[in-house]
């Protein structure tokens, strides 16, 4: 999803007094019956698709590199920064052709491959939102896919062979990492499925389902489209889920209409709890050893320990930064 649109839209809604003030209602008994039928097909117990818990990752070699999105000079680009602090370095190259002054270029939603050699991301550099991939040094950028509706939020499979992504108005899709073999995996009516993230064991994909007039919630699904289940209850807003490295916990941003905070939930849907109070906190991202979480507070990147303590700022407040994602350990 577009970081700039999300951030400024959230601020506008909060100023108006609610982050859930826009409600679309459906009329007609046939629509209501259809929505109930869709809900009946959803399994509520997510333990039916729970994969194996991975071995402890706390002994993994440290990785201090974080990719993120920065707004600068009228466009959004992907940058790298060290978790230890210091200046950020632009990664995604400036397009070779000029854009009109009123045209903002979006390069958004970076996702590392498991081996840390490539980054998938979404961009509208060709006029429509599509999925792109580049090397970790920013070279050899190429488009994998762009559809009529636009594609967003790519996430790599742990084996590097596949990428899951969302298509506006159509749901979630999985494709090979070369852009071929596209397969749709969600087909629900009256909903929008966004922000997919592949589990570390490759067995599940967590995503956000938005239902008009109800809110949004986290769901799980298998990569083949089976095993759909509801991980969290519907609330006013749920966004940007991220798996812990051992696959046991999902961090996400959630709000009840008064702000957004970082929360966590176990992979079986149990033990939901808030790590940060509701303010303007988005996009949690786990460190490879599972001990820290990077996140976006308003338009600045922060770090905290995995239990929500020791919150500290990472990027300067004068920058406009978001969508952090930690590079996997070597």
Helices and strands as residue ranges (DSSP letters): H 3-16, H 29-40, G 46-49, E 65-72, E 75-82, E 89-90, E 107-112, E 118-123, E 130-135, E 142-146, E 151-156, E 162-167, E 171-176, E 183-184, E 191-198, E 205-211, E 215-221, E 229-230, E 237-243, E 249-255, E 261-266, E 273-274, E 281-286, E 292-297, E 300-305, E 312-313, E 320-326
